[in-house]
Amino acid sequence: MKTESESFEKKLEIAKDILEKLNNPEITLKEGMSLYEEGVKKLKEASKMIEEAKLEYETLQEQK
């Protein structure tokens, strides 16, 4: 998966899918930890996108 080309919505969708997988009582600890790590990564990337959009918005508002 290419991180740069994933949209904010796609990152949230992936995180949601991971959460559903983590709710499966039959996954192993190793699988769970791997999924958790990937989910946290996607949520951090999404959060960074929000912050960047917020900064861009604020910059545009200051230019008015």
N, C-alpha and C positions, 0 to 999 in steps of 0.2 A: 504494500500500500504506500502510495506517495502522500506524505503528510501535507506538502505544500498545495496539492490540488484538491484536497478534501475540503468541502465546505463546512461551515459551522454546524449546519443541520446534520450533515453526514457524521461528523464527530460525535454529536449527541446520540444519533441513532446507533452508532457502534457501541457507545458507552451503555446505552439501554439494553442492547443485545447481550453485552457482557454481564450486566446485572442479572438478566434472566438466567444466563448460564450459571452464574454463581449461586443462584437459588436452588440449583439441582443438587439434592443431597448425595448423589452418586459420584460427583466429581472427586478426584483425588486432591490431596492437599497441594501437591505440586501444580496440578492444573489450575486449582483455585488461586494460588499465588501468582501464577503467570497471567491469568485473566485479570486479576485485581491490578497488577502492575500495568497492564495494557489499558485498562479502564481509567486509571488515574492519569496516565499519560494523555489519553484522549481528552479528558476533562480539563487538564492543564492547558492543552493546546487550544481548546475552545475558549477557555477563560482568557488566554492571551489574545485571541482574536477579538473578544469583546472589548478588552482594554485598548487595543489598537484602534478599533472602530470608535470608541469613546474619545480617544485623543484626536482622531481625525475630525470627528463631529465638533469638538470644542474648538479646534483650529479654524474650521469653516465658520463657526459662529463668531469668532473674534474678528474675522475678515469682513463681516457685514458692516 
